[in-house]
Amino acid sequence: MNSHFPHPRKSLGQNFLTDNNIIKKIILAAQIEKTDTVLEVGPGRGALTCLLAQRAGCLVAVEFDRDLAAMLRTRFASEEHVVIHQQDILKFDFDKQMEENRFKVVANLPYNISTPVLFMFLKEYRRLIKLVVMLQKEVGERLVAPPDCSQYGVLTILFRQWFDVRLEFSVSSGCFFPQPKVDSVVISLIPLKESRVDTGEQQIFETLVRSAFSMRRKTLRNCFKNSSLAESYNMENLLASCSIDGRRRGETLTIDEFALLSRTLSNHKQNLSVSR
Ligand code: SAM
């Protein structure tokens, strides 16, 4: 390990990739071409950055750590197609800071903020060509989980609505310095042209999904009773009109069943108003 680097900061999720084979496999999964603009989150000591800079037409890298960002700026000073921003990725302004409207994302994400970063990209999904991200195994498993298992939930459904999600490969903790306490996976996400399912109103769909998983061990009936939607709609009627048994738990519903509930609620929201 190069001794002039500052000591890794745990608070920034700094577990640097040291395995060249894994680095190459991530770059390969991203299928970078000279016409691509790539956004790298958390370039760190530059393990992925060097290969990305060689292959991409333009590379924008966002690193929170001031010292590392300064080192990367020096290292890539002569490469005009590489831009290093020192800032929090969660405050990144896509309109102002990305010249190209559509781009690929490649990242070994800081695990302490991987879920908010994923949700940030979910909002920006129309700009994305492909995401290849390293995540802690548990988060990766949630993205690829089938219904009726404990990992299946809000993250699974909202991402599968908009993306094809694929588990590329697993990475053991020995491939990083310092070694993290968890195992990791590399996941690729390719945005769909449109939503996988017809949900009616997207806001209703998201609220239904979040409500169904608000208390994992409770039935749908009980979860929906506490949902903000229950203030305006009769949720028992909704379940009955979709032939979905209220004694089921949220994790047993497929994305199509959530879409059916959402569509029905969107289409008939007037009729379903609670008659109190
Ligand atoms: N890409 C490097 C690699 O694979 O070796 C480093 C990956 S390390 C897991 C995560 C990187 O994200 C660190 O360099 C860390 O400083 C940076 N980071 C942490 N929080 C960040 C944030 N909010 N915004 C941007 N970068 C962040």
Residues whose N, C-alpha, C, O or C-beta is under 5 A from the ligand:
A	BS01	SAM	L12 G13 Q14 N15 F16 L17 V41 G42 P43 G44 R45 A47 V62 E63 F64 D65 Q87 D88 I89 L90 N108 L109 P110
